[in-house]
């Protein structure tokens, strides 16, 4: 007797029928388990799969700053879709935080799915990418506002700080660090 796997009620499945969602979960090898600290995705690797976080939590890092967690993802989140869309290598590391279950959908499995499911995934990915772009633009606007405020305050106090012998050396060091940082940003 075939028993159905329990399907979580995530908003990403709202446009899918129950049968379509069940088809995703019934495909062999789609549900994968990871343990705390295991890499689900490694930055720079080739990949042709996207993932949906079913249980647990994952952290996102970049090789350039491995100790800084850029984001945490919770159940119901799609990740790892970039290589499917752009044919690029993986852009980040995705690491299990505790016990994790993911639904993995690679390009080969997407080819054999019901065309209605594939079409819904295309729409879902477009919405997801637009949403993420919007969020990034919001974050960049916040960062730019912070930088502009820092520069404004810095400029208004610069002369006083340069003349004060107690803070002059520290000020010069901060000034060099910021100058190097902004020079690096301009070259990217």
C-alpha positions in Angstrom: 0.0 0.0 0.0 1.3 3.4 -1.0 1.2 5.9 1.9 1.4 9.6 1.2 4.2 11.6 2.7 3.1 14.4 4.9 3.1 17.6 2.9 3.7 20.9 4.7 1.3 23.7 4.1 3.8 26.4 2.8 2.7 29.5 0.9 5.0 28.5 -2.0 2.6 25.6 -2.7 -0.5 27.8 -2.7 -0.8 27.7 -6.5 -0.2 24.0 -6.8 -3.0 21.4 -6.6 -2.7 18.8 -3.9 -1.9 16.2 -6.6 0.9 18.4 -8.0 2.4 18.9 -4.6 2.2 15.2 -3.9 4.0 14.5 -7.2 6.9 16.6 -6.0 7.2 14.8 -2.7 6.8 11.3 -4.3 9.7 11.5 -6.6 12.6 9.2 -5.6 15.5 10.9 -3.8 13.9 14.3 -3.5 13.8 14.5 0.3 17.2 14.8 1.8 18.4 15.0 5.4 21.3 17.1 6.6 22.9 17.3 10.0 24.2 20.4 11.9 27.1 22.0 10.1 26.7 20.1 6.9 26.9 22.0 3.6 23.9 21.7 1.5 25.4 24.1 -1.1 29.0 25.2 -1.4 29.9 28.5 -3.1 31.7 28.0 -6.4 30.4 24.5 -7.1 28.4 23.7 -10.2 24.8 22.8 -9.6 21.5 22.2 -11.4 19.1 21.9 -8.5 17.0 24.1 -6.4 16.0 23.3 -2.8 12.9 23.9 -0.7 13.6 23.9 3.0 11.0 21.5 4.6 12.2 21.2 8.2 14.9 23.0 10.2 16.9 26.1 9.6 19.9 26.9 7.4 22.5 29.7 7.4 23.9 31.5 4.4 27.5 32.5 4.2 30.1 33.6 1.5 33.6 32.3 1.3 34.9 35.9 1.5 33.4 36.2 5.1 32.8 32.6 6.3 32.1 33.6 9.9 29.4 36.1 9.0 26.0 34.7 8.6 24.3 36.7 5.9 20.9 35.3 6.3 18.9 32.5 8.0 16.2 30.6 6.1 13.2 28.9 7.6 10.9 26.2 6.4 9.1 27.0 3.2 11.9 28.9 1.6 13.3 28.1 -1.8 17.1 28.4 -2.2 19.8 27.5 -4.7 17.9 28.5 -7.8 20.5 30.7 -9.3 22.4 28.0 -11.3 19.1 26.9 -12.8 18.3 30.4 -14.0 21.8 31.6 -15.0 23.8 28.4 -15.5 26.4 29.9 -13.1 28.2 28.3 -10.2 26.8 28.5 -6.6 26.9 32.0 -5.3 26.8 31.2 -1.5 27.2 28.5 1.0 24.1 27.0 2.6 24.8 25.2 5.9 22.4 23.2 8.1 21.8 24.6 11.5 20.6 21.5 13.4 18.7 18.7 11.7 17.4 19.8 8.3 15.1 18.3 5.6 15.1 19.7 2.1 13.2 18.9 -1.1 15.7 18.8 -3.9 14.6 19.4 -7.5 17.3 19.1 -10.1 17.0 20.0 -13.8 16.6 16.4 -14.8 13.7 15.8 -12.5 12.1 19.1 -13.5 12.1 17.8 -17.1 10.0 14.8 -16.3 7.5 16.6 -14.1 4.0 17.4 -15.3 4.3 20.5 -17.5 1.7 22.3 -15.4 4.0 21.9 -12.3 7.0 23.2 -14.3 5.1 26.2 -15.5 4.0 27.0 -11.9 7.7 26.7 -10.8 8.7 29.2 -13.5 6.1 31.7 -12.3 7.1 31.0 -8.7 10.8 31.6 -9.5 10.1 34.8 -11.3 8.1 36.1 -8.4 10.9 35.0 -6.0 13.7 36.7 -8.0 11.7 39.9 -8.3 11.0 39.9 -4.5 14.7 39.2 -3.7 15.8 42.0 -6.1 13.3 44.4 -4.4 14.6 43.4 -0.9 18.2 43.9 -2.0 17.4 47.3 -3.4 15.8 48.3 -0.1 18.9 47.1 1.8 21.2 49.0 -0.5 19.2 52.1 0.0 19.5 51.7 3.8 23.2 51.1 3.5 23.7 54.1 1.2 21.6 56.3 3.6 23.9 55.1 6.5 27.0 55.9 4.5 25.7 59.3 3.5 24.9 60.1 7.2 28.3 58.9 8.3 30.0 61.1 5.7 27.8 64.1 6.6 28.7 63.7 10.4 32.3 63.0 9.6 32.6 66.1 7.4 30.9 68.3 10.0 33.4 67.2 12.7 36.5 66.6 10.7 38.3 69.9 11.4 37.7 69.7 15.1 38.9 66.0 15.3 42.0 66.8 13.2 43.0 69.6 15.6 42.4 67.7 18.9 45.7 66.0 19.8 43.9 63.4 22.0 41.9 62.0 19.1 44.0 63.0 16.1 45.9 59.7 15.8 42.7 57.5 16.1 40.9 59.8 13.7 43.7 59.5 11.1 43.6 55.7 11.4 39.8 55.6 10.9 40.1 58.1 8.1 42.6 55.7 6.3 40.4 52.7 6.9 37.4 54.4 5.5 39.3 55.7 2.5 40.6 52.2 1.7 37.1 50.8 2.1 35.5 53.3 -0.3 38.4 53.0 -2.8 37.8 49.2 -2.7 34.0 49.7 -3.3 34.7 52.0 -6.3 36.8 49.3 -8.0 34.1 46.6 -7.8 
